[in-house]
C-alpha cells in the first residue's frame, strides 16, 4: 500500500469526506463531520492510506473508521465522563442522590399522596425536599415586617407546584391553578367562582381544559353564563348575618346540596368581602374546605391581613402563587393556596 505525505494525506482526507459522506442522509451524514474532525486531529496517514487503497470498499473503510473512532474518541470521552461523574458525586452528593433516586429508583409516592389528600404523586425524596422548603419559608412568613407596601415584604409563597397553569384571560381575570391536569382523575370535579362581574374567561378556560368539571359562578349582580360553561347564581357573600343581606359558606353549600361533595377549586374576588366571608368557611367541617383557593386580596389594616393568612395557615393551606394586580393598584395582590393534610406540617 502506497504511503501519502502528511499534507497530501490531510487534503485527501478532506476530499474523500466531502464527496463520499457529504451527500449521505440520516445517520451516515454524521460520519462526514466526524471524519473531518478525525482528519484534522488524529493519525491522518492511517485514514488516508485506507482511503487510497486500490482494493478499498466502503464496508472495509467503515469498519476501520469505526474502530479508530472508538479508540481515539469514544474511549477517552467515556473516561472523561467517568472522572466528571466521580467528582460530581463527591462534591454534590446530596443533590446527586436526590435526582438519581428520582430517576432510577422509582420510589413510592405514598408519602406525597397521603400528605396532599391524594392529589400529588411524586417520589418521597422530592416531597421531603418540598417540606424543607416550606418549613424555611414558613418561618420567614411568620415575621411581621413593616412596609409602606404590605405585600412587598410579607407572606411569600412557601410551596411549589410543578405544573402550575394560568387559567383565564391574561391580566385581570386569569388565575393560577396548581397542577390542573391532576383534576382529570376527579370524577366529580367541582369548581366555585365568586365575583365574576360578567367576565367568564376563567370558566371558559376551565371548561376547555376539564370538560367534566361542574362550575358554579356567583355574583351580587345578575349575569348569564355562556351556554354549557357554568351555572350562575345571584348572591352577595359575607358573614351571613340577617342584617347584612349576605350569604355565608354554609348557606351556599346547603342551597346547592354539596355537603357530600369536595370543592376542588374556589376562585374568589369579592372586593374586600373576603375578610368577613372566609371565617365562615372554617366554621364548617374540614371536608367542606376548598382544596385550592384563588383569591384577590384588597387593602385592609395590616393586622386584619395577617389574621387572614394565619387563618388559612392554621387550616393547613400553603401558598403556591403570589402576583400583584397592577391594574387595581399596588395594594391589591392575587394569591393561590393549596390545602394539604395536617401530616405535612408535623
Backbone torsions as a table, in degrees:
resi	resn	phi	psi	omega
1	UNK	NA	129.0	-176.5
2	UNK	-77.6	134.4	178.8
3	UNK	-86.4	144.2	175.9
4	UNK	-102.4	154.2	174.2
5	UNK	-68.1	162.5	-178.5
6	UNK	-59.2	-45.7	-177.3
7	UNK	-67.4	-43.5	178.5
8	UNK	-66.0	-34.1	179.1
9	UNK	-62.4	-44.1	-179.5
10	UNK	-66.3	-44.3	179.9
11	UNK	-62.4	-42.6	178.9
12	UNK	-63.9	-36.1	178.7
13	UNK	-61.6	-48.6	178.9
14	UNK	-62.8	-42.6	-178.9
15	UNK	-61.2	-46.8	-179.4
16	UNK	-63.1	-42.1	179.9
17	UNK	-60.4	-43.5	-174.8
18	UNK	-66.5	-44.6	-173.7
19	UNK	-86.9	-23.0	-176.5
20	UNK	-94.4	-46.0	-175.0
21	UNK	-98.1	-26.1	-172.2
22	UNK	-58.9	-40.9	-179.3
23	UNK	-74.3	-8.8	-174.8
24	UNK	-67.6	154.5	178.9
25	UNK	-121.2	165.4	176.8
26	UNK	70.1	-142.6	-174.0
27	UNK	-66.5	-26.8	-177.3
28	UNK	-73.9	-21.0	178.7
29	UNK	-63.8	-28.7	178.9
30	UNK	-68.6	-23.7	177.9
31	UNK	-63.6	-30.3	178.1
32	UNK	-59.5	-49.7	-177.3
33	UNK	-70.2	-37.9	177.4
34	UNK	-65.5	-37.8	180.0
35	UNK	-66.3	-40.9	177.9
36	UNK	-59.5	-43.8	179.4
37	UNK	-62.2	-45.5	-178.2
38	UNK	-67.6	-33.4	175.9
39	UNK	-58.0	-39.2	-173.6
40	UNK	-82.0	-34.2	-170.7
41	UNK	-108.0	-25.3	-170.7
42	UNK	-123.3	130.7	161.5
43	UNK	25.1	66.8	-175.1
44	UNK	-58.7	-35.4	-175.5
45	UNK	-63.6	-39.7	-179.6
46	UNK	-60.1	-47.3	-178.2
47	UNK	-67.4	-39.6	-174.3
48	UNK	-74.2	-35.7	178.8
49	UNK	-68.3	-31.2	173.4
50	UNK	-65.3	-44.8	-176.8
51	UNK	-67.4	-31.2	-175.7
52	UNK	-93.1	-0.5	-178.9
53	UNK	-62.6	138.6	-178.4
54	UNK	-68.9	-24.4	-179.1
55	UNK	-103.7	28.3	-176.2
56	UNK	-71.3	135.4	170.6
57	UNK	-132.0	154.4	-174.2
58	UNK	-59.4	-44.2	-175.1
59	UNK	-64.9	-32.6	179.4
60	UNK	-70.7	-42.1	177.9
61	UNK	-62.6	-44.8	-178.1
62	UNK	-60.2	-41.9	-178.7
63	UNK	-63.2	-46.4	-178.8
64	UNK	-71.2	-34.6	179.0
65	UNK	-64.5	-45.1	179.8
66	UNK	-66.5	-35.1	176.7
67	UNK	-62.8	-42.6	177.6
68	UNK	-67.2	-36.8	178.9
69	UNK	-61.3	-44.2	178.7
70	UNK	-63.6	-42.4	-175.9
71	UNK	-68.7	-46.2	-171.9
72	UNK	-93.6	-18.0	-172.8
73	UNK	-122.7	-55.8	-172.7
74	UNK	-70.0	-41.8	-179.7
75	UNK	-64.1	-47.0	175.5
76	UNK	-61.0	-36.4	-179.9
77	UNK	-65.0	-43.6	178.4
78	UNK	-61.9	-39.6	178.5
79	UNK	-63.6	-42.4	179.6
80	UNK	-63.6	-43.3	179.6
81	UNK	-64.0	-37.0	178.2
82	UNK	-63.6	-42.5	178.2
83	UNK	-62.8	-44.8	179.8
84	UNK	-64.0	-39.1	-180.0
85	UNK	-64.4	-43.3	178.9
86	UNK	-65.2	-38.6	178.9
87	UNK	-66.9	-42.5	-179.9
88	UNK	-63.6	-42.7	-178.6
89	UNK	-66.1	-28.9	179.8
90	UNK	-75.8	-42.8	-174.2
91	UNK	-88.0	-26.3	-175.9
92	UNK	-126.3	47.5	-172.3
93	UNK	-60.9	-40.5	-177.5
94	UNK	-65.5	-46.6	-179.2
95	UNK	-66.7	-41.1	179.7
96	UNK	-61.4	-43.0	179.4
97	UNK	-62.8	-39.7	-179.3
98	UNK	-58.3	-49.7	-174.3
99	UNK	-79.2	-35.2	178.5
100	UNK	-67.8	-37.5	177.6
101	UNK	-65.5	-35.1	-180.0
102	UNK	-68.2	-44.3	-173.1
103	UNK	-85.2	-36.1	-171.2
104	UNK	-100.5	-47.1	-172.3
105	UNK	-72.5	-23.7	-180.0
106	UNK	51.7	55.7	-174.5
107	UNK	-65.0	161.2	177.3
108	UNK	-67.8	148.7	177.0
109	UNK	-106.8	24.5	-177.1
110	UNK	-59.7	-38.5	-177.5
111	UNK	-66.0	-48.3	-179.1
112	UNK	-65.1	-38.8	178.1
113	UNK	-62.3	-43.5	-178.6
114	UNK	-64.7	-42.5	-173.2
115	UNK	-89.3	-5.4	176.4
116	UNK	-113.0	17.9	-179.2
117	UNK	58.1	44.2	177.3
118	UNK	63.5	30.1	-178.7
119	UNK	-102.9	-44.1	-175.5
120	UNK	-111.9	133.3	176.0
121	UNK	-122.8	110.4	176.7
122	UNK	-150.7	159.2	-176.7
123	UNK	-54.0	145.4	-176.8
124	UNK	-56.5	-37.9	-176.7
125	UNK	-64.6	-36.1	177.0
126	UNK	-70.4	-42.2	-179.3
127	UNK	-62.4	-40.3	178.6
128	UNK	-63.9	-34.9	176.7
129	UNK	-65.9	-38.9	177.0
130	UNK	-60.7	-38.7	179.6
131	UNK	-65.2	-38.4	177.7
132	UNK	-63.3	-44.4	178.4
133	UNK	-61.8	-43.9	179.0
134	UNK	-59.4	-48.2	-177.0
135	UNK	-60.5	-39.6	178.8
136	UNK	-65.3	-49.7	-177.0
137	UNK	-71.4	-30.9	178.2
138	UNK	-61.1	-39.0	177.4
139	UNK	-63.4	-39.5	178.1
140	UNK	-65.8	-40.1	-178.1
141	UNK	-66.3	-26.7	-177.9
142	UNK	-79.2	-5.8	175.1
143	UNK	-84.4	122.1	-179.2
144	UNK	-86.3	108.1	-175.6
145	UNK	-102.2	140.3	177.4
146	UNK	-86.6	132.9	179.3
147	UNK	-157.5	147.9	177.0
148	UNK	-66.2	-26.0	173.2
149	UNK	-116.2	106.4	-170.6
150	UNK	-52.2	-50.4	-172.6
151	UNK	-76.5	-6.4	178.8
152	UNK	-66.2	-33.0	-174.9
153	UNK	-131.1	19.3	179.6
154	UNK	-134.9	143.4	170.5
155	UNK	57.1	76.2	176.3
156	UNK	-93.2	159.5	176.6
157	UNK	-57.6	138.9	-179.4
158	UNK	-124.4	9.7	178.3
159	UNK	-144.8	147.4	-178.3
160	UNK	-119.0	127.1	172.9
161	UNK	-99.0	124.6	-171.8
162	UNK	-63.5	-28.3	-175.4
163	UNK	-130.5	47.2	175.9
164	UNK	-60.5	144.4	-177.1
165	UNK	-139.4	135.3	177.6
166	UNK	-83.5	127.9	-176.6
167	UNK	-119.4	129.2	-177.6
168	UNK	109.4	-173.1	-176.1
169	UNK	-70.9	157.9	172.2
170	UNK	-68.6	150.0	-178.0
171	UNK	79.4	-149.4	-177.9
172	UNK	-68.6	129.0	179.6
173	UNK	123.4	-35.0	178.1
174	UNK	-84.9	155.4	-179.7
175	UNK	-137.7	151.4	175.6
176	UNK	-89.3	132.9	179.2
177	UNK	-119.1	139.6	178.8
178	UNK	-77.8	117.6	171.4
179	UNK	44.2	58.2	-174.1
180	UNK	-58.5	-27.8	-178.5
181	UNK	-62.1	-25.2	-178.7
182	UNK	-67.2	-19.6	179.7
183	UNK	-74.3	-7.6	173.9
184	UNK	-61.3	-24.4	-179.4
185	UNK	-88.4	-2.3	178.9
186	UNK	-91.0	103.3	-176.5
187	UNK	-62.0	-36.3	-178.4
188	UNK	-109.8	45.0	-179.3
189	UNK	-53.0	130.7	-174.9
190	UNK	-133.3	129.2	-177.0
191	UNK	-127.4	133.0	172.2
192	UNK	-111.5	136.0	177.6
193	UNK	-128.1	109.1	-177.1
194	UNK	-102.8	129.7	175.3
195	UNK	83.1	58.5	-177.0
196	UNK	-79.0	-30.2	-175.5
197	UNK	53.5	31.9	177.5
198	UNK	79.3	6.4	-179.5
199	UNK	-105.4	114.8	-170.5
200	UNK	-115.4	23.9	-178.7
201	UNK	-66.2	-33.4	178.6
202	UNK	-64.3	-48.1	-179.7
203	UNK	-62.3	-41.2	-179.0
204	UNK	-63.7	-43.2	180.0
205	UNK	-67.1	-41.7	178.7
206	UNK	-60.7	-41.5	-178.4
207	UNK	-68.6	-31.0	177.3
208	UNK	-71.0	-42.9	-178.0
209	UNK	-74.2	-42.3	-176.3
210	UNK	-129.5	79.8	-175.6
211	UNK	-59.9	-24.6	-175.8
212	UNK	-82.6	-8.7	-178.1
213	UNK	-73.3	141.4	175.5
214	UNK	-94.3	122.7	-173.6
215	UNK	-118.5	126.7	175.9
216	UNK	-116.4	127.7	-177.4
217	UNK	-114.3	137.5	-176.1
218	UNK	-127.5	144.2	172.9
219	UNK	-158.9	154.6	179.4
220	UNK	-72.7	-24.4	175.0
221	UNK	-96.1	172.8	-177.8
222	UNK	-99.3	125.5	176.0
223	UNK	-136.8	174.9	179.5
224	UNK	-127.8	125.0	177.8
225	UNK	-66.4	143.9	171.1
226	UNK	-57.3	145.4	-173.8
227	UNK	-54.6	127.5	174.6
228	UNK	78.4	5.9	-176.2
229	UNK	-103.8	-38.4	-178.0
230	UNK	-158.8	173.1	176.7
231	UNK	-115.7	123.1	-174.7
232	UNK	-94.3	142.0	176.8
233	UNK	-134.3	131.1	174.7
234	UNK	-87.2	120.9	-178.6
235	UNK	-163.3	140.4	173.3
236	UNK	-103.3	123.5	-175.1
237	UNK	-91.9	147.2	178.4
238	UNK	178.7	-144.5	-176.1
239	UNK	-73.8	-21.2	-178.4
240	UNK	84.9	1.5	178.5
241	UNK	-68.2	142.4	-178.1
242	UNK	-55.1	-36.7	-177.8
243	UNK	-71.6	-18.6	-175.9
244	UNK	-87.7	-17.8	-178.1
245	UNK	66.7	26.6	-177.7
246	UNK	-118.4	168.5	175.3
247	UNK	-115.9	138.0	177.0
248	UNK	-95.7	-177.5	-175.8
249	UNK	-61.1	-44.6	-177.7
250	UNK	-62.6	-39.0	178.5
251	UNK	-62.5	-43.0	-179.9
252	UNK	-62.3	-47.0	-178.5
253	UNK	-60.5	-42.9	-178.1
254	UNK	-68.0	-42.2	-178.8
255	UNK	-61.3	-36.2	-178.6
256	UNK	-92.0	-1.6	-179.9
257	UNK	55.6	49.6	-177.2
258	UNK	-111.1	22.2	-178.3
259	UNK	-67.6	-20.0	177.8
260	UNK	-104.8	17.3	179.6
261	UNK	-113.6	159.7	173.2
262	UNK	-102.0	126.1	177.0
263	UNK	-87.7	107.6	-174.6
264	UNK	-74.4	-39.8	-177.7
265	UNK	-139.2	134.8	170.7
266	UNK	-124.8	113.8	176.1
267	UNK	-102.7	129.3	-172.1
268	UNK	-145.4	130.8	174.4
269	UNK	-146.0	93.7	-173.5
270	UNK	-121.2	34.1	168.3
271	UNK	54.1	47.6	176.3
272	UNK	96.5	-11.7	-179.5
273	UNK	-72.0	-8.1	-178.1
274	UNK	-61.8	-29.3	-176.2
275	UNK	-70.1	-26.9	174.7
276	UNK	-89.6	-32.7	-173.2
277	UNK	-78.4	-40.8	-173.1
278	UNK	-61.7	-39.0	177.5
279	UNK	-58.1	-28.3	179.2
280	UNK	-70.7	-25.7	177.6
281	UNK	-63.4	-43.5	-171.4
282	UNK	-89.4	9.3	168.3
283	UNK	-89.4	-10.0	178.1
284	UNK	-93.4	173.7	-179.8
285	UNK	-65.5	153.2	-175.9
286	UNK	-61.0	-28.8	-179.1
287	UNK	-64.4	-18.0	180.0
288	UNK	-96.6	1.0	179.0
289	UNK	-77.4	134.2	179.8
290	UNK	-59.5	144.2	179.0
291	UNK	-75.6	-33.1	173.9
292	UNK	-132.1	139.1	178.2
293	UNK	-124.2	123.7	178.9
294	UNK	-116.8	110.1	-168.6
295	UNK	-135.8	141.8	169.3
296	UNK	-96.5	124.8	179.1
297	UNK	-97.2	139.3	-175.4
298	UNK	-111.2	162.4	-177.4
299	UNK	-56.2	139.4	-178.8
300	UNK	-161.2	167.6	174.7
301	UNK	-58.4	135.2	-178.2
302	UNK	-51.4	-35.9	179.1
303	UNK	-62.6	-39.1	179.4
304	UNK	-69.0	-37.3	179.5
305	UNK	-67.9	-43.5	176.7
306	UNK	-60.2	-41.2	179.9
307	UNK	-63.8	-35.5	178.4
308	UNK	-61.9	-49.0	-178.9
309	UNK	-67.0	-38.2	179.9
310	UNK	-67.6	-31.4	175.5
311	UNK	-62.3	-45.5	179.1
312	UNK	-68.0	-41.1	179.1
313	UNK	-60.8	-43.2	-179.3
314	UNK	-68.2	-17.8	177.8
315	UNK	-104.6	23.5	168.8
316	UNK	71.4	40.6	174.5
317	UNK	-107.0	141.3	172.6
318	UNK	-108.6	158.6	177.8
319	UNK	-99.6	119.1	178.8
320	UNK	-112.0	-5.3	175.9
321	UNK	-156.5	148.0	178.7
322	UNK	-150.2	131.1	176.4
323	UNK	-153.7	146.0	179.5
324	UNK	-77.3	150.4	171.1
325	UNK	-99.3	93.1	-173.8
326	UNK	-70.2	-20.0	178.0
327	UNK	-71.8	-43.6	-177.4
328	UNK	-75.9	-37.4	-178.3
329	UNK	140.9	170.0	-171.8
330	UNK	-72.2	-12.2	179.4
331	UNK	-96.2	4.4	-178.0
332	UNK	-108.8	122.2	-177.7
333	UNK	-132.2	144.3	175.3
334	UNK	-95.4	131.6	177.2
335	UNK	-126.2	151.2	176.1
336	UNK	-130.7	130.1	-176.2
337	UNK	-120.9	143.9	174.9
338	UNK	-121.2	129.1	179.2
339	UNK	-84.7	131.9	176.8
340	UNK	-120.4	166.4	176.6
341	UNK	-70.3	148.4	-177.7
342	UNK	-60.8	-20.2	178.4
343	UNK	-62.3	-30.6	-179.8
344	UNK	-61.3	-30.0	-172.9
345	UNK	-94.4	-2.1	-177.2
346	UNK	-81.9	NA	NA
